[in-house]
Amino acid sequence: MDLTSLAGQQAAIFQQDFTKEEASLSFAHTNALLAHPELHPPLMLHFWTAEQTVILGMQDLKLPQFGHALPILANDHYGVFVRNSGGLAVIADSGVLNVSLFLPNEDNLSIDMAYDMMTSLFREAFASLPIATSEIIHSYCPGKYDLSVHGRKFAGMAQRRNHAGVVVMLYCSIFGDQNARCELLRRFYRAGHASASTHFKFPIIRSETMTTLSDLLGRPLTRNEAILALLNALATNGIAADMNSMPAILRDPVYHKALAAATADLRNRNRHLS
């Protein structure tokens, strides 16, 4: 399934930038929107960034020496929180664009079909690149639907769903020092004695397996240019960008109540980090 199946629809677009201290709000918004489909349009695209933050997966908490691993991140001045979606640690910083695609859970939309939608969006937006989907096992947070070019990963995806909706969440390294990102998480897993784990598998990260869109394109690329390319891809497939709906929804007192509940849930999930 690709974007053409959404032709004729409108996608509500919104963009947010979070400080290190408020980075977990990104997932609070995601959780609130997924839990309350009655408050928003069924098709949405959320772009967001956060200052230097490591976003842990729940499996990272199972590191044999998790308490030894956390100071590695703090010593490099990274914020940290645990998300409630699958996978392992990823990095957010000024060179990483996060994209969440909200879809209605209808017509038997399978897990793979939802991932195909996001893949289609990126292939359309960056048509000059032969983007492949397969697990890049020596990347951080490896997964079946990693986006790569010639074996070098630049984006990874996770997915959450309920009876009413689906959200495909993607991080994309647009620019910046990808080697340094890899090295930080390599040190994190080393300090946490990941290799000693017998019940959980953690990645052996190799910097050469990861890159940025800028490097792949052979030219500088900003986050806003990447966003524009993605919006143009929507338009090419007959999907109109609705830039007006979300600001009012995000200000609605009913939504604020939903967001407060989602924020409290994330805060509870992260209580052991404080």
C-alpha positions in Angstrom: 0.0 0.0 0.0 1.3 3.5 -0.9 0.2 7.1 -0.6 -2.1 6.9 -3.7 -4.6 5.1 -1.5 -5.0 8.4 0.5 -5.6 10.6 -2.6 -8.4 13.1 -2.2 -7.9 13.4 1.6 -6.5 16.2 3.7 -3.7 15.7 6.1 -3.6 17.9 9.2 0.0 19.1 9.6 1.7 20.4 12.8 5.2 21.0 13.9 6.7 21.3 17.3 10.2 21.9 18.7 11.0 20.8 22.3 13.8 21.7 24.7 15.7 18.9 26.4 13.6 19.4 29.5 10.3 19.0 27.7 11.3 16.4 25.2 9.0 13.7 26.7 6.0 15.9 25.7 6.6 14.8 22.2 5.4 11.3 23.1 2.7 12.6 25.4 1.2 14.4 22.4 1.4 11.2 20.4 -0.2 9.1 23.1 -3.0 11.7 23.7 -3.8 12.0 20.0 -3.8 8.2 19.5 -6.1 7.7 22.5 -8.6 10.4 21.5 -9.3 10.1 17.7 -12.6 12.0 18.2 -10.6 15.2 18.9 -8.7 15.4 15.6 -8.7 14.6 11.9 -8.1 11.0 11.0 -5.0 11.7 8.8 -2.2 13.8 10.4 1.5 14.4 10.0 3.4 15.6 13.1 6.9 16.9 12.7 8.9 17.5 15.8 12.5 17.9 17.1 14.1 17.9 20.5 17.4 19.2 21.8 20.0 16.7 22.9 18.0 13.8 24.2 18.3 10.0 24.2 14.9 8.3 23.9 15.1 4.9 25.4 13.0 1.9 24.6 11.6 -0.3 27.3 14.0 -3.0 26.5 16.9 -0.7 27.4 15.8 -0.9 31.1 16.8 -4.6 31.0 20.5 -3.8 30.6 22.4 -5.9 33.2 24.0 -2.7 34.5 21.4 0.0 33.5 22.4 2.2 36.5 26.0 2.3 35.2 24.8 3.2 31.7 22.7 6.3 32.5 25.7 8.5 33.7 27.2 8.1 30.2 24.3 10.1 28.8 24.3 12.7 31.6 28.0 13.2 31.3 27.6 14.2 27.7 24.8 16.6 28.6 22.0 14.5 27.1 18.5 14.4 28.5 16.8 11.0 28.7 13.4 9.5 28.9 11.7 6.1 28.2 9.1 6.0 25.6 6.2 3.5 25.6 6.8 2.1 22.1 9.0 -0.6 20.9 12.6 -0.8 20.1 15.8 0.5 21.7 17.5 3.8 22.2 17.5 6.5 19.6 18.9 10.1 19.6 17.1 13.4 19.1 19.0 16.5 18.4 19.0 19.5 16.1 19.9 17.4 13.1 17.2 14.8 13.6 13.7 15.2 12.3 11.0 13.1 13.9 7.9 12.3 11.8 4.7 10.8 13.1 2.1 9.7 10.5 -1.4 9.2 12.0 -3.7 6.9 10.0 -7.3 5.7 10.6 -7.3 2.0 11.6 -9.7 0.9 8.9 -9.8 -1.4 5.9 -7.8 -4.0 7.8 -4.7 -1.8 7.8 -1.9 -4.2 8.7 1.3 -3.4 10.5 3.3 -3.8 7.3 0.8 -1.7 5.3 1.2 1.2 7.8 5.0 1.0 7.5 4.7 0.9 3.8 2.8 4.3 3.9 5.7 6.0 5.6 8.2 4.3 3.4 6.2 5.5 0.3 6.3 9.1 1.7 10.1 9.1 2.0 10.6 7.4 -1.4 8.5 10.0 -3.1 10.1 12.9 -1.2 13.6 11.8 -2.0 13.1 10.0 -5.3 16.8 10.3 -6.3 17.8 7.9 -3.6 17.3 4.1 -3.9 15.7 3.8 -0.4 15.5 0.2 0.9 13.7 -1.3 3.9 15.4 -4.0 5.8 17.0 -4.4 9.2 20.4 -2.8 9.6 21.6 -5.1 12.4 24.6 -3.0 13.5 22.7 0.3 13.7 21.2 1.6 16.8 17.5 0.6 17.3 17.6 -1.9 14.4 14.3 -3.0 13.0 12.7 -4.7 10.0 11.6 -1.3 8.5 14.9 0.6 8.8 15.3 3.0 5.8 18.7 2.8 4.2 20.6 3.4 1.0 23.2 0.8 0.0 23.1 -0.7 3.5 23.6 2.6 5.4 20.6 3.5 7.6 19.3 7.1 7.9 15.9 6.4 9.5 14.1 4.0 11.7 10.4 3.4 12.5 8.2 2.1 15.3 4.4 1.8 15.4 1.6 2.0 17.9 -2.1 1.3 17.3 -5.5 0.9 18.9 -9.0 0.1 17.7 -9.4 3.5 16.1 -6.1 4.6 14.8 -2.5 3.9 13.9 0.6 6.0 14.3 3.9 5.3 12.5 6.8 7.1 14.3 10.0 7.7 12.4 13.3 9.4 13.3 15.4 10.6 10.4 19.0 11.8 10.7 19.0 14.9 8.4 22.4 16.2 9.2 25.0 16.2 11.9 27.7 13.9 13.2 26.2 10.5 12.9 29.5 8.9 14.0 29.2 10.7 17.3 25.6 9.6 17.8 26.7 6.0 17.2 29.6 6.4 19.6 27.5 7.7 22.4 25.1 4.8 22.3 28.0 2.4 21.8 29.4 3.7 25.1 26.0 3.5 26.7 25.6 -0.2 25.9 29.1 -1.0 26.9 28.7 0.7 30.3 25.4 -1.2 30.7 27.2 -4.6 30.0 24.9 -5.3 27.1 27.1 -8.2 26.0 26.4 -10.0 29.3 22.7 -10.1 28.8 21.3 -13.6 28.3 17.6 -12.8 27.9 17.6 -9.6 25.8 19.5 -8.7 22.6 21.2 -5.3 22.3 22.9 -4.0 19.2 26.6 -4.0 18.4 26.7 -0.6 16.9 29.0 0.1 13.9 29.2 3.7 12.7 29.7 2.7 9.1 26.2 1.3 8.9 24.5 4.6 9.6 24.5 8.0 7.8 22.4 11.2 7.3 20.2 12.3 4.4 22.6 15.2 3.8 25.5 12.8 3.2 23.4 10.5 1.0 22.2 13.4 -1.1 25.7 14.9 -1.3 24.5 18.3 -0.3 23.4 20.3 2.8 19.8 19.6 3.8 18.0 21.5 6.6 15.0 20.1 8.6 12.7 22.6 6.9 13.8 21.6 3.5 13.2 18.0 4.4 9.7 18.9 5.7 8.9 20.7 2.5 10.0 17.7 0.4 7.7 15.5 2.4 4.8 17.9 2.0 5.4 18.1 -1.7 5.3 14.3 -1.8 1.8 14.4 -0.2 0.7 17.0 -2.8 2.0 14.8 -5.6 -0.2 12.0 -4.4 -3.3 14.2 -4.2 -3.2 14.7 -0.4 -3.9 18.3 0.6 -2.0 19.8 3.5 -4.3 21.3 6.2 -2.1 23.7 8.1 -5.0 25.3 10.1 -6.8 22.6 12.1 -4.2 21.5 14.6 -3.3 24.8 16.4 -6.9 25.1 17.6 -7.1 21.5 18.6 -3.9 21.7 20.6 -5.4 24.7 22.5 -8.7 23.0 23.2 -9.3 22.4 27.0 -10.6 18.9 26.2 -7.3 18.1 24.5 -5.3 19.7 27.4 -7.0 17.3 29.7 -6.0 14.3 27.5 -2.5 15.6 27.2 -2.2 16.0 31.0 -3.2 12.4 31.5 -0.7 11.2 28.9 2.0 13.4 30.5 1.3 11.9 33.9 1.5 8.4 32.5 4.9 9.1 30.9 6.1 10.7 34.1 5.1 7.6 36.1 6.8 5.4 33.5 10.0 7.4 34.0 9.9 7.8 37.7 12.9 5.4 38.2 15.1 7.7 36.1 14.9 10.6 38.6 
